[in-house]
Amino acid sequence: MMNEISYRKKNDDIECVHYKNWTKTYPPHTHAEHLTLGIVEAGKVCIVMNGASKVFCEGDEFQIPPDVLHEIKPVDDKGYSMLVTCVRVPAQAQTDPDDKSDAPLIELKDSILDQPENLYLIEEMAQDTNISPFHLIRKFKKLYGLTPHQFQIQCKVRKAQKLLEEEKSVCEVTYDAGFCDQSHLDRCFQKIVGMTPKEYKEASSPSENTSTKPGKTSQKDKDLPDRH
């Protein structure tokens, strides 16, 4: 059985990912400022959102709101096939303008999103938000599903993905995305994306490649016909 994943991305607002006979598990993570829409084409997949799990079968559709903690895993060794589209949602559409208590956390999140590569210690975050480190971690996780450190690592990986799509070398990406060394990048990248940076770079290459090998990723078309 051939395992395959293909990426089709036209811009930073819309990305499609096609999984075929996929058996990888994606640990708890979020999609900052992106709405995730998916349909299962074959097999079964279990999606855990905010601690509640649900199995989706062939023909089932699902939706994951922005910044909602979720996990994706196969139900059996047969894997799952699905088409997922991630659509950017304007930040102002996600927050309640009348709720001022979360303003420091929203600003912190935006700051991490803008420059995830920067060294930003929890003590500095606490000083910037005027919240103690302990309460900052608790409140941030309650609002976004991840601790500030987990969110920062996730954003570093997302930046690494973009840099790899721009044809930068893995070595360049390691430091431009804020990782201390390549092994650190590899560990974090595989945990979140489900493949190595090198595999992702090949999968997102602009050159057309219609050949696929078992267990490998492929990029068949960088342009969308009109995204996990």
Residue frames as a rotation matrix with the C-alpha (Angstrom) as fourth column:
MET 1
0.580 0.815 0.000 0.00
0.815 -0.580 0.000 0.00
0.000 0.000 -1.000 0.00
MET 2
-0.297 -0.735 0.610 1.45
0.750 -0.575 -0.327 3.33
0.591 0.360 0.722 -1.08
ASN 3
0.288 0.307 -0.907 1.63
0.825 -0.561 0.072 6.10
-0.486 -0.769 -0.415 1.50
GLU 4
-0.410 -0.389 0.825 1.56
0.817 -0.560 0.142 9.55
0.406 0.732 0.547 -0.03
ILE 5
0.284 0.481 -0.830 1.11
0.688 -0.705 -0.173 13.18
-0.668 -0.521 -0.531 0.91
SER 6
-0.344 -0.368 0.864 0.98
0.880 -0.446 0.161 16.14
0.326 0.816 0.477 -1.46
TYR 7
-0.207 0.178 -0.962 0.89
0.551 -0.791 -0.265 19.87
-0.808 -0.585 0.066 -0.82
ARG 8
-0.155 0.184 0.971 -0.80
0.884 -0.413 0.220 22.43
0.441 0.892 -0.099 -3.02
LYS 9
0.144 0.101 -0.984 -0.22
0.742 -0.669 0.040 26.01
-0.654 -0.736 -0.171 -1.93
LYS 10
0.322 0.041 0.946 -0.80
0.822 -0.508 -0.258 29.22
0.470 0.861 -0.197 -3.82
ASN 11
-0.063 -0.320 0.945 -0.28
-0.237 -0.915 -0.326 31.77
0.969 -0.245 -0.019 -1.06
ASP 12
-0.929 -0.370 -0.009 -0.19
-0.058 0.169 -0.984 32.13
0.365 -0.914 -0.178 2.72
ASP 13
-0.463 0.831 0.308 -4.00
-0.878 -0.384 -0.285 32.30
-0.118 -0.403 0.908 2.92
ILE 14
0.685 0.728 0.041 -4.97
-0.701 0.673 -0.237 28.92
-0.200 0.134 0.971 1.45
GLU 15
-0.530 -0.829 -0.177 -3.20
-0.848 0.525 0.079 25.58
0.027 0.192 -0.981 1.54
CYS 16
0.668 0.729 -0.149 -4.43
-0.731 0.680 0.050 22.10
0.137 0.075 0.988 0.60
VAL 17
-0.541 -0.794 0.279 -2.91
-0.823 0.567 0.019 18.86
-0.173 -0.220 -0.960 1.84
HIS 18
0.497 0.676 -0.544 -3.89
-0.772 0.630 0.078 15.50
0.396 0.381 0.836 0.38
TYR 19
-0.376 -0.551 0.745 -3.19
-0.821 0.570 0.007 12.42
-0.429 -0.609 -0.667 2.53
LYS 20
0.379 0.463 -0.801 -3.35
-0.771 0.636 0.003 8.98
0.511 0.617 0.598 0.93
ASN 21
0.646 -0.059 -0.761 -3.22
0.275 0.948 0.160 5.81
0.712 -0.313 0.628 3.07
TRP 22
-0.127 -0.718 0.685 -1.59
-0.433 -0.581 -0.689 7.92
0.892 -0.384 -0.237 5.78
THR 23
0.440 0.245 -0.864 -0.77
0.511 0.722 0.466 6.27
0.738 -0.646 0.192 9.11
LYS 24
-0.645 -0.762 0.056 1.04
0.418 -0.414 -0.809 9.04
0.639 -0.498 0.585 10.96
THR 25
0.373 0.685 -0.626 -0.24
0.918 -0.175 0.355 10.53
0.134 -0.707 -0.695 14.21
TYR 26
-0.259 -0.390 0.883 -0.11
0.232 -0.913 -0.335 14.28
0.938 0.118 0.327 14.75
PRO 27
-0.472 0.030 -0.881 0.20
0.876 0.125 -0.465 15.12
0.096 -0.992 -0.085 18.47
PRO 28
0.467 0.763 -0.447 -1.79
0.814 -0.568 -0.119 17.99
-0.345 -0.308 -0.886 20.03
HIS 29
-0.767 -0.641 0.024 -1.25
0.589 -0.688 0.424 21.22
-0.256 0.339 0.905 18.10
THR 30
0.262 0.838 -0.479 -3.14
0.371 -0.545 -0.752 24.24
-0.891 0.019 -0.453 16.79
HIS 31
-0.232 -0.266 0.936 -3.42
0.955 -0.247 0.167 26.19
0.186 0.932 0.311 13.56
ALA 32
-0.376 0.024 -0.926 -2.99
0.506 -0.832 -0.227 29.83
-0.776 -0.554 0.301 14.49
GLU 33
-0.270 0.359 -0.893 -5.34
-0.472 -0.858 -0.202 32.09
-0.839 0.367 0.402 12.56
HIS 34
-0.774 0.036 -0.633 -6.37
-0.587 0.335 0.737 29.28
0.238 0.942 -0.238 10.19
LEU 35
0.219 0.882 0.417 -9.70
-0.813 0.401 -0.422 27.49
-0.539 -0.247 0.805 9.81
THR 36
-0.837 -0.546 0.009 -9.21
-0.476 0.737 0.479 23.82
-0.268 0.397 -0.878 8.90
LEU 37
0.328 0.937 -0.117 -11.76
-0.849 0.238 -0.472 22.07
-0.414 0.254 0.874 6.66
GLY 38
-0.741 -0.671 -0.025 -11.47
-0.626 0.678 0.385 18.40
-0.242 0.301 -0.922 5.77
ILE 39
0.521 0.837 -0.170 -13.19
-0.851 0.493 -0.182 15.45
-0.068 0.240 0.968 4.15
VAL 40
-0.260 -0.557 0.788 -12.29
-0.469 0.787 0.401 11.79
-0.844 -0.266 -0.466 4.63
GLU 41
-0.018 0.189 -0.982 -11.95
-0.995 0.092 0.036 9.98
0.097 0.978 0.187 1.31
ALA 42
0.374 0.097 -0.922 -11.16
-0.177 0.984 0.032 6.50
0.911 0.151 0.385 2.63
GLY 43
-0.449 -0.567 -0.691 -10.44
0.500 0.482 -0.720 4.70
0.741 -0.668 0.067 5.89
LYS 44
0.720 0.651 -0.241 -11.03
0.535 -0.300 0.790 6.11
0.442 -0.697 -0.565 9.35
VAL 45
-0.434 -0.835 0.338 -9.35
0.329 -0.496 -0.804 8.91
0.839 -0.238 0.490 11.26
CYS 46
0.357 0.487 -0.797 -9.73
0.920 -0.036 0.390 9.94
0.161 -0.873 -0.461 14.89
ILE 47
-0.276 -0.381 0.882 -9.68
0.218 -0.919 -0.329 13.64
0.936 0.102 0.337 15.69
VAL 48
0.050 0.202 -0.978 -9.37
0.996 0.060 0.063 14.78
0.072 -0.978 -0.198 19.29
MET 49
-0.250 -0.062 0.966 -10.44
0.231 -0.973 -0.003 18.37
0.940 0.222 0.257 19.93
ASN 50
-0.234 0.083 0.969 -10.17
-0.769 -0.625 -0.132 19.89
0.595 -0.776 0.210 23.39
GLY 51
-0.734 -0.208 0.647 -10.04
-0.620 0.594 -0.513 16.41
-0.277 -0.777 -0.565 24.92
ALA 52
0.250 0.886 0.391 -13.10
-0.418 0.463 -0.782 15.03
-0.873 0.032 0.486 23.07
SER 53
-0.798 -0.602 0.024 -12.41
-0.279 0.404 0.871 12.38
-0.534 0.688 -0.491 20.43
LYS 54
0.413 0.910 -0.032 -14.52
-0.433 0.166 -0.886 11.51
-0.801 0.380 0.463 17.39
VAL 55
-0.507 -0.540 0.671 -13.97
0.287 0.629 0.723 9.00
-0.813 0.559 -0.164 14.58
PHE 56
0.187 0.491 -0.851 -14.60
-0.705 -0.536 -0.465 10.21
-0.684 0.687 0.246 11.02
CYS 57
-0.092 -0.124 0.988 -15.22
0.381 0.912 0.150 7.70
-0.920 0.390 -0.037 8.23
GLU 58
-0.814 -0.259 0.519 -15.35
0.555 -0.087 0.827 7.83
-0.170 0.962 0.214 4.45
GLY 59
-0.193 0.743 0.640 -17.47
0.675 -0.373 0.636 10.74
0.712 0.555 -0.430 3.27
ASP 60
0.536 0.386 -0.751 -17.45
0.836 -0.365 0.410 12.51
-0.116 -0.847 -0.519 6.62
GLU 61
0.179 -0.446 0.877 -16.52
0.305 -0.822 -0.481 16.18
0.935 0.354 -0.011 6.78
PHE 62
0.349 -0.084 -0.933 -14.90
0.934 -0.052 0.354 17.96
-0.078 -0.995 0.061 9.70
GLN 63
0.459 -0.161 0.874 -14.01
0.167 -0.950 -0.263 21.48
0.872 0.267 -0.410 10.74
ILE 64
0.144 -0.506 -0.850 -11.37
0.989 0.088 0.115 22.70
0.017 -0.858 0.514 13.19
PRO 65
0.947 0.263 0.187 -11.59
0.263 -0.964 0.025 26.37
0.186 0.026 -0.982 14.25
PRO 66
0.215 -0.903 0.372 -8.45
-0.071 -0.394 -0.916 28.51
0.974 0.171 -0.149 14.55
ASP 67
-0.434 -0.582 0.688 -6.34
-0.676 -0.294 -0.675 28.11
0.595 -0.758 -0.266 17.71
VAL 68
0.625 0.650 0.433 -8.23
-0.779 0.493 0.387 25.01
0.038 -0.579 0.814 18.86
LEU 69
-0.412 -0.821 0.397 -6.03
-0.841 0.510 0.183 22.27
-0.352 -0.258 -0.900 20.30
HIS 70
0.734 0.674 -0.080 -6.45
-0.648 0.660 -0.381 19.04
-0.204 0.332 0.921 18.35
GLU 71
-0.414 -0.796 0.441 -4.79
-0.561 0.605 0.565 15.71
-0.717 -0.014 -0.697 17.62
ILE 72
0.489 0.525 -0.697 -5.09
-0.872 0.310 -0.379 13.52
0.017 0.793 0.609 14.53
LYS 73
-0.554 -0.680 0.481 -4.45
-0.678 0.703 0.213 9.78
-0.483 -0.208 -0.851 14.53
PRO 74
-0.498 0.350 -0.794 -5.35
-0.578 0.549 0.604 6.67
0.647 0.759 -0.071 12.53
VAL 75
0.370 0.713 0.596 -7.97
-0.928 0.309 0.207 4.29
-0.036 -0.630 0.776 13.89
ASP 76
0.805 -0.142 0.576 -6.25
0.064 0.986 0.155 1.17
-0.590 -0.088 0.802 12.51
ASP 77
-0.174 -0.982 0.073 -3.17
0.120 0.052 0.991 0.11
-0.977 0.181 0.109 10.54
LYS 78
0.119 0.281 0.952 -5.01
0.963 0.202 -0.180 0.64
-0.243 0.938 -0.246 7.24
GLY 79
-0.828 -0.517 -0.218 -4.53
0.476 -0.853 0.215 4.38
-0.297 0.074 0.952 7.61
TYR 80
0.272 0.910 -0.312 -6.69
0.543 -0.413 -0.731 7.16
-0.795 0.030 -0.606 6.25
SER 81
-0.634 -0.340 0.695 -7.04
0.764 -0.410 0.498 9.22
0.116 0.846 0.520 3.09
MET 82
0.388 0.786 -0.481 -8.36
0.807 -0.542 -0.235 12.76
-0.446 -0.296 -0.845 3.32
LEU 83
-0.182 -0.336 0.924 -8.25
0.711 -0.694 -0.112 16.18
0.679 0.637 0.365 1.75
VAL 84
0.232 0.169 -0.958 -7.62
0.890 -0.433 0.139 19.08
-0.392 -0.885 -0.251 4.13
THR 85
0.040 -0.175 0.984 -7.82
0.608 -0.777 -0.163 22.79
0.793 0.605 0.075 3.36
CYS 86
-0.113 -0.147 -0.983 -6.53
0.913 -0.405 -0.044 25.48
-0.392 -0.902 0.180 5.72
VAL 87
0.190 0.286 0.939 -7.90
0.671 -0.736 0.088 28.99
0.716 0.613 -0.332 5.20
ARG 88
-0.819 -0.537 -0.204 -6.50
0.525 -0.555 -0.645 32.05
0.233 -0.635 0.736 6.95
VAL 89
0.369 0.926 -0.079 -9.04
0.839 -0.296 0.456 33.86
0.399 -0.234 -0.887 9.10
PRO 90
-0.010 -0.373 0.928 -8.49
-0.018 -0.928 -0.373 37.55
1.000 -0.020 0.002 9.90
ALA 91
-0.770 -0.411 -0.489 -7.30
0.443 0.207 -0.872 37.99
0.459 -0.888 0.023 13.48
GLN 92
-0.851 0.455 0.264 -10.06
-0.525 -0.757 -0.389 40.49
0.022 -0.470 0.882 14.28
ALA 93
0.012 0.899 -0.437 -12.67
-0.712 0.315 0.628 37.87
0.702 0.304 0.644 13.39
GLN 94
-0.093 -0.138 -0.986 -11.37
0.311 0.937 -0.161 35.53
0.946 -0.322 -0.044 16.09
THR 95
-0.786 -0.318 -0.530 -11.37
0.590 -0.132 -0.796 37.79
0.183 -0.939 0.291 19.12
ASP 96
0.360 0.925 -0.125 -14.05
0.899 -0.307 0.312 39.57
0.250 -0.225 -0.942 21.09
PRO 97
-0.281 -0.539 0.794 -13.23
0.376 -0.823 -0.425 43.29
0.883 0.179 0.434 20.96
ASP 98
0.458 0.548 0.700 -15.23
-0.430 -0.553 0.714 43.83
0.778 -0.628 -0.017 24.17
ASP 99
0.932 -0.181 -0.314 -13.11
0.355 0.630 0.691 41.38
0.072 -0.755 0.651 26.18
LYS 100
0.645 -0.692 0.324 -10.17
-0.531 -0.711 -0.460 43.49
0.549 0.125 -0.826 27.38
SER 101
0.680 -0.363 0.637 -8.81
-0.557 0.310 0.771 40.98
-0.477 -0.879 0.008 29.92
ASP 102
0.610 -0.427 0.668 -7.18
0.522 0.850 0.067 38.87
-0.596 0.308 0.742 27.21
ALA 103
0.984 -0.166 -0.067 -5.57
-0.165 -0.693 -0.702 41.82
0.070 0.701 -0.709 25.42
PRO 104
0.267 -0.954 0.137 -2.06
-0.877 -0.182 0.446 41.22
-0.400 -0.239 -0.885 26.84
LEU 105
-0.061 -0.244 0.968 -2.22
0.004 0.969 0.245 37.56
-0.998 0.018 -0.059 25.80
ILE 106
0.803 0.391 0.450 -3.41
0.457 0.082 -0.886 38.44
-0.383 0.917 -0.113 22.31
GLU 107
0.804 -0.567 -0.177 -0.53
-0.593 -0.747 -0.301 40.90
0.039 0.347 -0.937 21.96
LEU 108
-0.015 -0.826 0.563 1.91
-0.674 0.425 0.605 38.24
-0.739 -0.370 -0.563 23.19
LYS 109
0.278 0.201 0.939 0.57
0.397 0.866 -0.303 35.73
-0.874 0.458 0.161 20.71
ASP 110
0.983 0.130 0.126 0.88
0.170 -0.422 -0.890 38.22
-0.062 0.897 -0.437 17.86
SER 111
0.514 -0.858 -0.020 4.42
-0.828 -0.502 0.250 39.08
-0.224 -0.111 -0.968 18.92
ILE 112
-0.140 -0.533 0.834 5.44
-0.247 0.835 0.492 35.40
-0.959 -0.137 -0.249 18.83
LEU 113
0.564 0.439 0.699 3.72
0.538 0.447 -0.715 34.92
-0.626 0.780 0.016 15.47
ASP 114
0.970 -0.159 -0.185 5.53
-0.240 -0.758 -0.607 37.90
-0.044 0.633 -0.773 13.97
GLN 115
0.180 -0.978 -0.107 9.03
-0.791 -0.079 -0.607 36.87
0.585 0.194 -0.788 15.09
PRO 116
0.961 0.272 0.057 9.10
-0.255 0.780 0.571 33.28
0.111 -0.563 0.819 16.37
GLU 117
0.487 -0.847 -0.214 12.83
0.454 0.454 -0.767 33.03
0.747 0.276 0.605 15.69
ASN 118
-0.004 -0.494 0.869 13.66
-0.509 -0.747 -0.427 35.51
0.861 -0.444 -0.249 18.45
LEU 119
-0.593 -0.230 -0.772 14.80
0.538 0.600 -0.592 34.27
0.599 -0.766 -0.232 21.85
TYR 120
-0.203 0.653 0.730 11.88
-0.570 -0.684 0.454 35.16
0.796 -0.324 0.511 24.11
LEU 121
-0.861 -0.236 -0.451 12.08
0.192 0.669 -0.718 33.77
0.471 -0.705 -0.530 27.64
ILE 122
0.041 0.946 -0.322 9.02
0.774 0.174 0.609 33.28
0.632 -0.274 -0.725 29.83
GLU 123
-0.143 -0.170 -0.975 10.41
0.864 -0.502 -0.039 35.86
-0.483 -0.848 0.218 32.25
GLU 124
-0.961 -0.218 -0.172 10.46
0.094 -0.839 0.535 38.44
-0.261 0.498 0.827 29.46
MET 125
-0.537 0.838 0.097 6.94
0.318 0.095 0.943 37.48
0.781 0.537 -0.318 28.39
ALA 126
0.089 0.564 -0.821 5.75
0.981 0.093 0.171 37.87
0.173 -0.820 -0.545 31.99
GLN 127
-0.516 -0.361 -0.777 7.32
0.541 -0.840 0.031 41.31
-0.664 -0.404 0.629 32.22
ASP 128
-0.991 0.110 0.072 5.80
0.001 -0.545 0.839 42.42
0.131 0.831 0.540 28.90
THR 129
-0.286 0.952 -0.110 2.30
0.270 0.190 0.944 41.24
0.919 0.241 -0.311 29.87
ASN 130
-0.525 0.003 0.851 2.57
-0.717 -0.540 -0.440 42.24
0.458 -0.842 0.286 33.54
ILE 131
0.733 0.680 -0.017 1.48
-0.595 0.653 0.469 38.71
0.330 -0.333 0.883 34.52
SER 132
0.132 -0.708 0.693 3.49
-0.779 0.358 0.515 36.34
-0.613 -0.608 -0.504 36.71
PRO 133
-0.645 -0.471 -0.602 5.17
-0.754 0.520 0.401 33.46
0.124 0.713 -0.690 34.80
PHE 134
-0.910 0.315 0.270 2.98
0.179 0.885 -0.429 30.84
-0.374 -0.342 -0.862 36.51
HIS 135
-0.008 0.984 -0.176 -0.31
0.164 -0.173 -0.971 32.60
-0.986 -0.036 -0.160 35.74
LEU 136
-0.063 -0.086 -0.994 0.86
-0.873 -0.479 0.096 33.57
-0.485 0.874 -0.045 32.26
ILE 137
-0.920 -0.319 -0.228 1.50
-0.389 0.817 0.425 29.94
0.051 0.480 -0.876 31.34
ARG 138
-0.683 0.710 0.171 -1.88
0.455 0.597 -0.661 28.89
-0.571 -0.374 -0.731 32.79
LYS 139
0.131 0.784 -0.606 -3.88
-0.113 -0.596 -0.795 31.67
-0.985 0.173 0.010 31.12
PHE 140
-0.307 -0.319 -0.897 -2.14
-0.896 -0.220 0.385 31.35
-0.320 0.922 -0.218 27.74
LYS 141
-0.996 -0.091 -0.012 -2.74
-0.091 0.954 0.286 27.60
-0.014 0.286 -0.958 27.65
LYS 142
-0.391 0.920 0.025 -6.39
0.435 0.209 -0.876 28.06
-0.811 -0.332 -0.482 28.61
LEU 143
0.246 0.488 -0.837 -6.88
-0.415 -0.728 -0.546 30.55
-0.876 0.482 0.023 25.77
TYR 144
0.223 -0.267 -0.938 -4.78
-0.974 -0.093 -0.205 28.91
-0.033 0.959 -0.281 23.04
GLY 145
0.948 0.279 -0.152 -4.38
-0.288 0.957 -0.039 25.27
0.135 0.081 0.988 24.08
LEU 146
0.416 -0.885 -0.207 -0.58
0.642 0.447 -0.622 25.47
0.643 0.126 0.755 24.29
THR 147
0.470 -0.386 -0.794 1.90
0.638 -0.473 0.608 27.00
-0.610 -0.792 0.024 26.71
PRO 148
0.787 -0.215 -0.578 3.80
-0.429 -0.864 -0.263 30.06
-0.443 0.455 -0.773 25.40
HIS 149
-0.276 -0.957 0.084 6.90
-0.633 0.247 0.733 27.89
-0.723 0.150 -0.675 24.88
GLN 150
-0.310 0.235 0.921 4.95
0.494 0.868 -0.055 25.20
-0.812 0.437 -0.386 22.99
PHE 151
0.765 0.644 0.009 3.32
0.383 -0.444 -0.810 27.87
-0.518 0.623 -0.586 20.86
GLN 152
0.459 -0.679 -0.573 6.69
-0.687 -0.680 0.256 29.46
-0.563 0.276 -0.779 20.10
ILE 153
-0.547 -0.649 0.529 8.16
-0.196 0.714 0.672 26.11
-0.814 0.264 -0.518 19.00
GLN 154
0.108 0.685 0.720 5.12
0.709 0.455 -0.539 25.51
-0.697 0.569 -0.437 16.79
CYS 155
0.893 0.226 -0.388 5.56
-0.037 -0.825 -0.565 28.95
-0.448 0.519 -0.728 15.21
LYS 156
-0.047 -0.978 -0.201 9.26
-0.671 -0.118 0.732 28.28
-0.740 0.169 -0.651 14.64
VAL 157
-0.507 -0.083 0.858 8.32
0.343 0.893 0.290 25.12
-0.790 0.441 -0.425 12.75
ARG 158
0.572 0.776 0.267 5.72
0.606 -0.180 -0.775 26.98
-0.553 0.605 -0.573 10.69
LYS 159
0.653 -0.416 -0.633 8.35
-0.549 -0.836 -0.016 29.56
-0.522 0.358 -0.774 9.76
ALA 160
-0.426 -0.837 0.343 10.77
-0.371 0.508 0.777 26.75
-0.825 0.203 -0.527 8.87
GLN 161
0.001 0.520 0.854 8.13
0.675 0.630 -0.384 25.34
-0.738 0.577 -0.350 6.52
LYS 162
0.898 0.381 -0.219 7.78
0.138 -0.717 -0.683 28.67
-0.417 0.583 -0.697 4.73
LEU 163
0.278 -0.885 -0.374 11.56
-0.755 -0.442 0.485 29.06
-0.594 0.147 -0.791 4.41
LEU 164
-0.476 -0.408 0.779 11.90
0.067 0.866 0.495 25.54
-0.877 0.288 -0.385 2.99
GLU 165
0.437 0.720 0.539 9.22
0.683 0.124 -0.720 26.40
-0.585 0.682 -0.438 0.45
GLU 166
0.886 -0.168 -0.432 11.40
-0.325 -0.890 -0.320 29.34
-0.331 0.424 -0.843 -0.59
GLU 167
0.823 -0.540 -0.176 14.15
0.192 0.556 -0.809 26.90
0.535 0.632 0.561 -1.55
LYS 168
0.314 -0.743 0.591 16.43
-0.898 -0.434 -0.068 27.73
0.307 -0.510 -0.804 1.38
SER 169
-0.288 -0.508 -0.812 18.76
-0.183 0.861 -0.474 24.99
0.940 0.013 -0.341 2.57
VAL 170
0.598 0.496 -0.630 17.98
0.450 0.442 0.776 23.06
0.663 -0.748 0.041 5.76
CYS 171
-0.261 -0.791 -0.553 21.12
0.956 -0.132 -0.262 24.57
0.135 -0.597 0.791 7.31
GLU 172
-0.835 -0.006 0.550 19.96
0.078 -0.991 0.108 28.12
0.544 0.133 0.828 6.55
VAL 173
0.099 0.991 0.093 16.46
-0.143 -0.078 0.987 27.37
0.985 -0.111 0.134 7.79
THR 174
0.119 -0.120 -0.986 17.78
0.835 0.549 0.034 25.99
0.537 -0.827 0.166 11.09
TYR 175
-0.627 -0.498 -0.599 19.13
0.755 -0.579 -0.310 29.34
-0.192 -0.646 0.739 12.19
ASP 176
-0.868 0.352 0.351 16.74
-0.113 -0.828 0.550 31.63
0.484 0.437 0.758 10.34
ALA 177
0.134 0.974 -0.185 13.82
-0.013 0.188 0.982 29.95
0.991 -0.129 0.038 12.14
GLY 178
0.218 -0.084 0.972 15.53
-0.840 -0.524 0.143 30.24
0.497 -0.848 -0.184 15.52
PHE 179
0.979 0.081 -0.188 16.59
0.007 0.904 0.427 26.65
0.204 -0.420 0.884 16.24
CYS 180
0.596 -0.788 0.152 19.86
-0.557 -0.270 0.786 26.10
-0.579 -0.553 -0.600 18.10
ASP 181
-0.629 -0.776 -0.048 21.03
-0.553 0.403 0.729 23.34
-0.546 0.485 -0.683 15.74
GLN 182
-0.486 0.426 -0.763 19.78
-0.756 0.232 0.612 21.03
0.437 0.875 0.209 13.00
SER 183
-0.804 0.189 -0.563 18.99
0.331 0.930 -0.161 18.14
0.494 -0.315 -0.810 15.35
HIS 184
-0.738 0.562 -0.374 16.71
0.169 -0.383 -0.908 20.49
-0.653 -0.733 0.188 17.32
LEU 185
-0.422 0.559 -0.714 14.96
-0.866 -0.482 0.133 21.48
-0.270 0.674 0.688 14.10
ASP 186
-0.666 0.115 -0.737 14.62
-0.372 0.805 0.463 17.84
0.646 0.582 -0.493 13.03
ARG 187
-0.881 0.307 -0.361 13.04
0.473 0.598 -0.646 16.76
0.018 -0.740 -0.672 16.33
CYS 188
-0.533 0.692 -0.487 10.53
-0.070 -0.610 -0.789 19.60
-0.843 -0.387 0.374 16.48
PHE 189
-0.478 0.301 -0.825 9.73
-0.869 -0.299 0.394 19.48
-0.128 0.905 0.405 12.76
GLN 190
-0.787 0.151 -0.598 9.05
-0.118 0.915 0.385 15.73
0.606 0.374 -0.702 12.68
LYS 191
-0.824 0.478 -0.304 6.85
0.473 0.288 -0.833 15.95
-0.311 -0.830 -0.463 15.77
ILE 192
-0.301 0.724 -0.621 4.61
-0.187 -0.683 -0.706 18.65
-0.935 -0.096 0.341 14.30
VAL 193
-0.086 0.220 -0.972 4.76
-0.959 -0.282 0.021 18.07
-0.269 0.934 0.235 10.54
GLY 194
0.666 0.379 0.643 5.22
-0.320 0.923 -0.213 14.29
-0.674 -0.064 0.736 10.52
MET 195
0.808 -0.497 0.317 8.26
0.554 0.456 -0.696 14.27
0.201 0.738 0.644 8.25
THR 196
-0.011 -0.893 -0.451 11.84
0.835 -0.256 0.487 15.53
-0.549 -0.371 0.748 8.20
PRO 197
0.260 0.043 -0.965 12.71
-0.207 -0.973 -0.099 19.02
-0.943 0.226 -0.244 6.90
LYS 198
-0.761 -0.605 -0.234 14.44
-0.376 0.117 0.919 17.39
-0.529 0.787 -0.316 3.94
GLU 199
-0.667 0.589 0.457 11.33
0.710 0.689 0.148 15.37
-0.228 0.423 -0.877 3.05
TYR 200
0.326 0.818 -0.474 9.16
0.588 -0.568 -0.577 18.46
-0.741 -0.090 -0.666 3.37
LYS 201
-0.150 -0.474 -0.868 11.52
-0.418 -0.765 0.490 20.46
-0.896 0.436 -0.084 1.18
GLU 202
-0.971 -0.200 0.133 11.25
0.009 0.521 0.854 17.78
-0.240 0.830 -0.504 -1.53
ALA 203
-0.353 0.919 0.173 7.46
0.884 0.389 -0.261 17.62
-0.307 0.060 -0.950 -1.12
SER 204
0.534 0.578 -0.617 7.09
0.421 -0.815 -0.399 21.38
-0.733 -0.046 -0.678 -1.52
SER 205
-0.589 -0.808 -0.039 9.54
0.304 -0.265 0.915 21.74
-0.749 0.527 0.401 -4.40
PRO 206
0.069 0.646 -0.760 8.11
-0.550 -0.611 -0.569 23.85
-0.832 0.457 0.313 -7.26
SER 207
-0.670 -0.337 -0.661 9.41
-0.741 0.352 0.572 21.35
0.039 0.873 -0.486 -9.82
GLU 208
0.411 0.907 -0.088 6.72
-0.907 0.417 0.054 18.91
0.086 0.057 0.995 -10.90
ASN 209
-0.791 -0.609 -0.061 7.21
-0.593 0.787 -0.173 15.34
0.154 -0.101 -0.983 -9.78
THR 210
0.215 0.966 -0.145 4.49
-0.915 0.251 0.314 12.80
0.340 0.065 0.938 -10.43
SER 211
-0.052 -0.287 -0.956 6.46
0.001 0.958 -0.288 9.78
0.999 -0.015 -0.049 -9.22
THR 212
0.328 0.219 0.919 5.78
-0.897 -0.232 0.376 8.57
0.296 -0.948 0.120 -5.71
LYS 213
-0.458 -0.516 -0.724 7.49
-0.174 0.851 -0.496 5.94
0.872 -0.101 -0.480 -3.60
PRO 214
0.449 0.660 -0.602 5.97
0.451 0.415 0.790 4.08
0.771 -0.626 -0.111 -0.65
GLY 215
0.419 -0.215 -0.882 6.34
0.892 -0.082 0.444 6.03
-0.168 -0.973 0.157 2.56
LYS 216
-0.705 -0.709 0.002 7.61
0.687 -0.682 0.250 9.10
-0.176 0.177 0.968 0.72
THR 217
0.165 0.728 -0.666 6.05
0.320 -0.678 -0.662 12.47
-0.933 -0.104 -0.345 0.15
SER 218
-0.493 -0.314 0.811 5.47
0.861 -0.044 0.507 14.05
-0.123 0.949 0.292 -3.22
GLN 219
-0.245 0.408 -0.879 4.56
-0.082 -0.913 -0.400 17.44
-0.966 -0.026 0.257 -4.65
LYS 220
-0.215 0.227 0.950 2.48
0.866 0.493 0.078 17.04
-0.451 0.840 -0.303 -7.76
ASP 221
-0.002 0.307 0.952 1.34
0.728 -0.652 0.212 20.57
0.685 0.693 -0.222 -8.27
LYS 222
-0.787 -0.378 -0.487 2.19
0.613 -0.558 -0.559 23.80
-0.060 -0.739 0.671 -6.46
ASP 223
-0.864 0.488 0.126 -0.84
-0.428 -0.842 0.329 25.64
0.266 0.230 0.936 -7.85
LEU 224
-0.612 0.742 0.275 -4.29
0.006 0.353 -0.936 25.26
-0.791 -0.571 -0.220 -6.41
PRO 225
-0.644 0.523 0.558 -7.10
0.730 0.201 0.654 24.29
0.230 0.828 -0.511 -8.80
ASP 226
0.507 0.614 0.605 -9.05
0.303 -0.784 0.541 27.10
0.807 -0.091 -0.584 -7.41
ARG 227
-0.410 -0.911 0.040 -4.85
-0.502 0.189 -0.844 22.61
0.762 -0.366 -0.535 3.65
HIS 228
0.978 -0.041 -0.205 -3.14
0.205 0.009 0.979 19.75
-0.039 -0.999 0.017 8.25
